């Protein structure tokens, strides 16, 4: 099968969950099919070709186009607002680029076109008489709704509500242009089907790449010997009010009560480049270490004692949780943090709501080391048996075969 991948950028290096998701799908396809890649941003063609050769040896980079930047992007955003389109469409709205991509697709005679990201949803209009799949990761209307509700700014909240209306309109108008829509969780699938009757939506969860699993195994001998003080690790991007609110609530409702109870603990926060905002929000950093970036993320996980995940909504690729499971570490997570993953409370990790339940769960892992080791071993087994790259690849190749040469129902 010949597949054309249209990407907003090349997903390298693998520094975000969405990039890892895209990379995993590329690997799944290239193992069995011929894959051509068009990128709408990122590196120059020479550098891009070398990255593809390194990460997806069986893939072929056709071209890299430049998205709008600088003053052109500002004008494009203004034009998007006038057209009542989601503002994130602006970066990739260059009509010449769209025409070039459409031409490449028509000339290639592809069995399937794969579009990554809802930001490129408008390209589906140009994929006439083509079988096409778009991977949007989440039901974006859900994400915007939650962001609007959690906003700490009244004006920004109003702007989010306005954008939510535009996103809902775009979902209903553009997603039917595709043969099928991919999301990572059944929760998002159910939401889209409820609000868009007749849409073909399928869910395939995220996966931990084999190279990451191998890195955990390779680095285990570098783990620092345990000391009396237990280290709690929070890892996640803190560039939104939602994430900052969750982290602040964890410190106030969980970490400080644990310290006050006499436990010798330290909290390490990896905020993904938002160190300044985290420090401004938390104020009191006693027994708290904030690291903007770390050289070896896998080793940082291995050197922690307990990993905590504080999501307050179900959406997202859950990459951080998957990595923690693959590391075999003790985990305490909110129910929303594990949504869409086949984990069992008390078998692979502990699930608790923020507050007294979360305090008790962390206390239990501190006091019961055999339980902590058992949860870690079960987590590794789960990754190997149900969330491995082989299982993920099989699901995706079934999807590629299912939608091959199948036209959208809207045509």
C-alpha positions in Angstrom: 0.0 0.0 0.0 1.2 3.5 -0.8 0.5 6.1 2.0 1.1 9.8 1.9 1.7 11.4 5.3 1.0 15.1 5.6 2.5 16.5 8.8 2.6 19.9 10.5 6.3 19.3 11.2 8.7 16.4 11.3 8.3 14.9 14.8 12.0 15.0 15.7 13.5 15.1 18.2 10.9 13.2 20.2 10.3 15.9 22.9 6.5 15.9 23.1 3.8 13.3 23.4 2.2 14.2 20.1 5.5 13.9 18.3 6.1 10.4 19.9 2.6 9.5 18.8 3.2 10.6 15.2 6.6 8.9 15.1 5.0 5.6 16.3 2.4 5.7 13.6 5.0 6.4 11.0 7.0 3.3 12.2 3.9 1.2 12.2 3.1 2.1 8.6 6.6 2.0 7.2 7.2 -1.6 8.5 4.6 -2.9 6.0 3.8 -0.1 3.5 5.5 2.5 1.2 5.4 5.8 3.0 6.0 9.3 1.5 6.1 12.2 3.9 5.3 15.9 3.3 6.1 18.3 6.2 4.6 21.8 6.4 7.3 23.1 8.7 10.5 22.3 10.5 14.0 21.6 9.2 15.4 22.2 5.7 15.0 19.4 3.3 18.6 18.0 3.7 18.4 17.9 7.5 14.8 16.6 7.3 15.9 13.8 5.0 18.6 12.7 7.4 16.2 12.7 10.3 13.8 10.5 8.3 16.6 8.2 7.4 17.6 7.9 11.1 14.1 7.5 12.6 12.0 6.0 9.8 14.5 4.2 7.5 11.7 2.9 5.2 10.1 6.4 4.8 10.7 8.9 2.0 10.6 12.7 2.5 9.1 14.3 -0.5 9.2 18.0 0.5 9.3 20.5 3.4 7.2 23.6 3.1 7.4 26.7 5.2 4.4 27.8 7.4 3.5 31.4 7.9 5.9 33.2 10.3 6.4 36.7 11.6 4.2 39.4 10.2 2.7 37.0 7.7 1.5 34.8 10.5 0.0 37.9 12.3 -2.0 38.8 9.1 -3.0 35.1 8.6 -4.4 35.0 12.2 -6.3 38.2 11.6 -7.7 36.7 8.4 -8.7 33.5 10.2 -10.6 35.6 12.8 -12.4 37.4 10.0 -13.3 34.1 8.4 -14.5 32.7 11.8 -11.9 29.9 11.8 -9.9 28.6 14.7 -6.9 30.8 15.0 -4.4 27.8 14.9 -5.5 27.2 11.3 -3.6 30.3 10.3 -0.1 29.0 10.4 -0.8 26.4 7.7 -3.3 28.4 5.6 -1.0 29.3 2.7 -3.0 28.6 -0.4 0.1 27.9 -2.5 1.3 25.3 -0.1 -2.1 23.7 -0.1 -2.1 23.6 -3.9 1.4 22.0 -3.9 0.4 19.4 -1.4 -2.7 18.6 -3.4 -0.7 18.3 -6.5 1.8 15.8 -4.9 -1.2 13.8 -3.6 -2.8 13.7 -7.1 0.4 12.7 -8.8 1.4 10.0 -6.4 -1.7 7.8 -6.8 -1.8 6.9 -3.1 -4.0 4.3 -1.6 -4.4 6.4 1.6 -3.6 9.9 2.8 -2.8 10.4 6.5 -3.1 13.9 7.9 -1.6 14.6 11.3 -3.2 17.3 13.5 -6.5 19.1 13.5 -4.5 22.2 12.6 -4.4 20.7 9.1 -8.0 19.7 9.0 -8.7 22.2 6.2 -6.5 20.2 3.8 -9.2 17.5 3.7 -11.2 19.8 1.4 -8.5 19.4 -1.2 -8.3 15.5 -0.9 -11.1 15.0 -3.5 -11.9 11.3 -4.3 -9.2 10.1 -1.9 -9.2 7.8 1.0 -7.9 9.8 4.0 -7.5 9.5 7.7 -6.9 12.4 10.1 -5.3 11.9 13.5 -6.5 14.7 15.8 -5.3 13.1 19.1 -8.1 14.5 21.2 -11.6 15.9 20.6 -10.3 19.4 20.6 -13.7 20.9 21.5 -13.4 19.0 24.8 -9.9 20.5 25.4 -11.0 24.0 24.7 -14.1 23.7 26.9 -11.9 22.6 29.8 -9.4 25.3 29.1 -12.1 28.0 29.1 -13.5 26.7 32.4 -10.1 26.6 34.1 -8.8 29.9 32.8 -7.5 32.3 35.6 -8.2 35.3 33.4 -11.7 36.5 32.6 -10.8 38.0 29.2 -8.7 35.0 28.2 -11.6 32.8 29.3 -14.0 34.7 27.0 -11.5 34.3 24.2 -11.3 30.5 24.8 -15.2 30.2 24.8 -15.2 32.1 21.4 -12.5 29.8 20.0 -14.5 26.8 21.4 -17.4 27.8 19.2 -15.1 28.0 16.1 -13.6 24.6 16.9 -17.0 22.9 17.2 -18.0 24.4 13.9 -14.7 23.2 12.2 -15.2 19.7 13.7 -18.7 19.4 12.2 -17.7 20.8 8.8 -14.2 19.4 8.2 -14.0 16.0 9.8 -16.6 14.5 7.5 -14.3 15.3 4.6 -12.1 12.4 5.8 -12.8 8.7 5.5 -12.0 8.3 9.3 -10.8 10.3 12.3 -8.3 8.9 14.8 -8.2 9.8 18.5 -6.2 8.2 21.3 -9.1 7.5 23.8 -12.6 6.1 23.7 -13.7 9.1 25.7 -12.9 11.4 22.8 -14.4 9.0 20.3 -17.7 8.9 22.2 -17.8 12.7 22.4 -17.2 13.2 18.6 -19.8 10.5 17.7 -22.3 12.1 20.0 -21.9 15.5 18.4 -21.2 14.5 14.8 -23.7 11.8 13.7 -22.3 9.6 10.9 -18.7 10.3 11.5 -16.3 7.3 11.4 -14.1 7.7 14.5 -11.6 5.0 15.8 -9.5 5.0 18.9 -6.0 3.6 19.2 -4.0 4.4 22.3 -0.5 5.7 22.5 2.5 3.5 22.9 6.0 3.7 24.3 8.6 3.3 21.5 10.9 0.3 21.7 13.9 2.6 21.9 12.6 4.2 25.1 11.9 0.8 26.7 15.4 -0.2 25.8 16.8 3.0 27.3 15.1 2.2 30.7 16.8 -1.2 30.7 20.1 0.3 29.6 20.2 3.0 32.3 19.1 0.9 35.3 22.7 0.4 36.4 23.1 4.2 36.6 20.4 4.6 39.3 21.7 6.3 42.4 21.6 4.2 45.6 18.5 4.9 47.7 18.8 7.3 50.5 16.5 7.8 53.5 14.7 10.8 51.8 12.1 9.8 49.3 11.8 11.7 46.1 8.4 12.5 44.5 8.6 13.4 40.8 6.0 15.5 38.9 6.6 15.8 35.2 4.4 17.6 32.8 4.1 20.8 30.8 3.0 23.7 33.0 2.3 26.3 30.2 -1.5 26.4 30.9 -3.6 27.6 33.8 -5.1 24.1 34.1 -1.8 22.4 34.7 -0.6 25.2 37.1 -3.8 25.0 39.1 -3.4 21.2 39.4 0.2 21.4 40.5 -0.6 24.2 43.1 -3.4 22.1 44.5 -1.1 19.1 44.8 1.4 21.0 46.7 -1.2 22.5 49.1 -3.4 19.5 49.5 -0.9 16.6 49.3 2.8 17.5 49.6 2.6 19.9 52.5 0.3 17.6 54.6 2.8 14.8 54.0 5.7 17.0 55.1 3.7 18.2 58.1 3.1 14.5 59.1 6.9 14.1 59.5 7.8 12.3 56.3 11.3 13.0 54.9 10.3 13.9 51.3 11.5 16.0 48.4 9.4 17.1 45.4 11.1 17.4 42.0 9.1 19.2 39.3 10.0 19.0 35.6 7.7 21.6 34.1 8.8 21.4 30.5 10.3 24.9 30.1 7.9 26.7 32.4 10.1 27.0 35.5 9.6 30.7 36.0 5.7 30.4 36.0 5.9 27.4 38.4 8.1 29.4 40.9 5.7 32.4 40.6 2.7 30.2 41.4 4.2 28.0 44.2 6.0 30.8 46.1 7.1 28.5 49.0 9.7 26.2 47.5 10.8 24.5 50.8 11.8 20.9 49.9 10.8 21.5 46.3 13.3 21.4 43.3 12.2 22.8 39.9 14.3 21.8 36.9 13.5 23.4 33.6 15.2 20.6 31.5 17.1 17.5 32.2 19.8 15.9 30.1 18.4 12.3 30.5 14.7 12.1 31.1 14.6 8.3 31.4 17.3 8.4 34.1 15.5 11.1 35.9 12.4 8.8 36.1 14.5 5.9 37.3 16.1 7.9 40.1 12.7 8.9 41.5 10.8 6.9 44.1 7.2 7.9 43.4 5.8 9.5 40.3 2.6 11.6 40.5 0.2 12.6 37.7 -2.4 15.3 38.4 -4.5 15.6 35.2 -8.0 17.1 35.8 -9.4 16.1 32.4 -9.4 12.9 30.4 -7.9 14.2 27.1 -4.3 13.7 26.0 -1.9 11.1 24.8 -0.8 10.1 28.3 2.8 9.7 27.2 4.2 10.6 30.6 2.1 7.9 32.4 3.1 5.4 29.8 6.8 6.2 30.3 6.4 5.9 34.0 4.8 2.5 33.6 7.7 1.4 31.3 10.2 2.6 33.9 8.6 0.3 36.5 8.2 3.1 39.0 5.6 3.5 41.8 2.8 5.8 40.5 0.0 7.7 42.1 -2.4 9.3 39.6 -5.7 11.0 39.4 -8.5 9.0 37.6 -8.3 11.5 34.7 -4.5 10.9 34.2 -5.1 7.3 33.3 -8.2 7.6 31.2 -8.0 5.4 28.1 -5.2 3.2 29.5 -5.8 -0.5 30.5 -4.5 0.0 34.0 -6.0 -1.4 37.2 -5.9 0.4 40.5 -3.8 -1.5 43.0 -2.3 -3.7 40.3 -0.3 -1.4 38.1 -0.5 1.9 40.1 -2.6 3.6 42.7 -5.4 5.9 41.5 -6.7 8.6 43.8 -8.4 12.0 43.7 -6.4 15.0 44.9 -6.8 15.5 48.6 -6.9 13.0 51.5 -7.1 10.0 49.1 -3.9 11.1 47.3 -2.1 11.7 50.6 -3.0 8.2 51.8 -1.9 6.6 48.5 1.6 8.3 48.7 1.9 7.4 52.3 1.1 3.8 51.5 3.9 3.6 48.9 6.4 5.2 51.2 5.6 2.7 54.0 5.1 -0.4 51.9 8.2 -1.0 49.7 7.1 -4.6 48.6 3.9 -3.1 47.3 5.8 -0.4 45.5 8.1 -3.0 43.8 5.1 -5.2 42.9 3.3 -2.3 41.2 6.4 -1.5 39.2 6.8 -5.1 38.0 3.2 -5.3 37.0 3.5 -2.0 35.2 6.4 -3.3 33.1 4.4 -6.5 32.3 1.5 -4.4 31.1 3.7 -2.4 28.7 5.2 -5.6 27.3 1.9 -7.6 26.9 -0.7 -5.0 26.0 1.0 -1.7 25.2 4.0 -2.9 23.2 5.0 -1.5 19.8 4.0 -4.8 18.2 0.4 -4.6 19.5 0.3 -0.9 18.5 1.6 -1.6 15.0 -0.9 -4.4 14.4 -3.8 -2.2 15.3 -2.6 0.6 13.0 -2.0 -1.7 10.1 -5.5 -3.1 10.5 -6.8 0.4 10.3 -4.8 1.2 7.2 -6.2 -1.9 5.5 -9.7 -1.1 6.6 -9.7 2.4 5.1 -7.7 1.7 2.0 -9.4 3.1 -1.1 -12.5 3.9 1.0 -14.0 7.3 0.3 -15.5 9.6 2.9 -19.2 9.1 3.6 -19.7 12.8 2.8 -18.8 12.3 -0.9 
